[in-house]
Amino acid sequence: MGIVGWIILGLLAAGIAKLLLPGRDPGGLIITTLIGIAGAFTGGWLSARFLDRPIQTEFFDAATWGSAIAGSFVLLVAYRILFGHSRR
């Protein structure tokens, strides 16, 4: 899967992570989307590196999706913890 596939996967993973974590985000839609894309990359890298799960070339691999969603979710939670009170 190329860089465009990972960006699309990151966008979709960000949407799913946002559904799992409702409420206002301190950065708005654009920052949330960028965090989701970064989470997908991070989750995929961590999955390949530490869980001995190679990144698949198919777009519809359940483990790739799970790691991307989990990475997006973790980064969104961390972002809310660090910057949650900066926007009123």
ABEGO torsion letter per residue (X at the ends): XBAAAAAAAAAAAAAAAAAABBEBBAAEAAAAAAAAAAAAAAAAAAAAAAAGBBBBABABBAAAAAAAAAAAAAAAAAAAAAAAAABX
